[in-house]
Amino acid sequence: MVKLRCTLFFLILMTGVWVFWVTAYSQEPMPEVPYVPTPQEVVVEMLKMAAVTPNDVVYDLGCGDGRIVITAAKVFGARGVGVDNDPNLIQQSNENARKAGVTDRVKFIEQDLFETDIREASVVTLYLLPELNLQLRPKLLRDLRPGSRIVAHEFDMGDWKPDRVGRVPKVKLYYHPTIPYEKDTYFYYWVIPADVEGVWRWTLSTPSGDRDYTLRLIQKFQEIRGTVHVMGQEAPIADARLVGDQLSFALLEDTDKERIVMQFKGRIHGNNIAGNVEIQGGSLAGIHTWAAKR
């Protein structure tokens, strides 16, 4: 009986330990982000790189004392929204906005970054830990419109290569509240790309009849590659570029009679592309409208 009681006690104890372990470790909580303010000179350069204008809505996720959205409003004329889960920093941000005279153009929200509706943002700024950038990446790509810009201070987005990288030399960063650390600091810039992967088709009218084209695109973020199938021939596209919802690429057609270079440029609207094709050589030389459908 004593052995049975001991066995039962041991099983109950281990069950409790297992339940505690599952509860404590089976979920991945959002890492705590220490507050390190972005130096003001870096703030200005970040907003310059994003080409912020009065037409923009700037969201700062992890806004700290509000300096980025306040600068976006005061210096660049934009509207701004700062988001942070620290009520003391939100209070400080509101006070700083009042002192800067921009309370009519900015607001601050105490909220979880992952629950924030960012769909109205045309620019998003970040100064978060690397793992948080990666956790936010799917939300940014899903919720922001193609052409929206992202600027992140100090940390990038993993295998999503930045479109541009900026550097500010010898700035003071306060990893410790009262002790500055001087170093060169970097910031990273991306443009949200449209979804273009798949099969696109269009037809061009020629003096000898309609010519059908099939374009197969493979996409990794803003990097694209593909091939075009026309008249039984397949050729790779060249100089492919995707910036927001703007797509461009070149196609070379070589025949026994002529050499034709086509420069395609178009804007993506869901499953449609509309734009122009400039043709050099052949009977269709000139600029023509171009429309493709996926």
URVEN-V109349 format. One line per field, one symbol per residue. phi: phi as a letter, one per 30 degrees, with the letter a starting at -180 (. if undefined). A space follows every 10 residues. Layout:
phi: ???
//
This chain:
phi: .ddddddddd dddddddddd ddddbdccdd ddcddbddee ddeddddddd hdbddccccc cjdhdidddd deddccidcb bcbaccdddd dddddddddd ibddcbbbbd adedcddcdd dcbbcbbbde ddedddeddd ddcddejdcb bcdibcbidd dddbbcbbdh ccccdceccd bcadbbbbbb cddddbdkcc babcdbeckd bcbbccccbb hdcbbabccb hicbbddbhd bbbicccbac bcccbdcacc ccccbaccbi cbbbabbccc jidcekcbdb bbbc
//
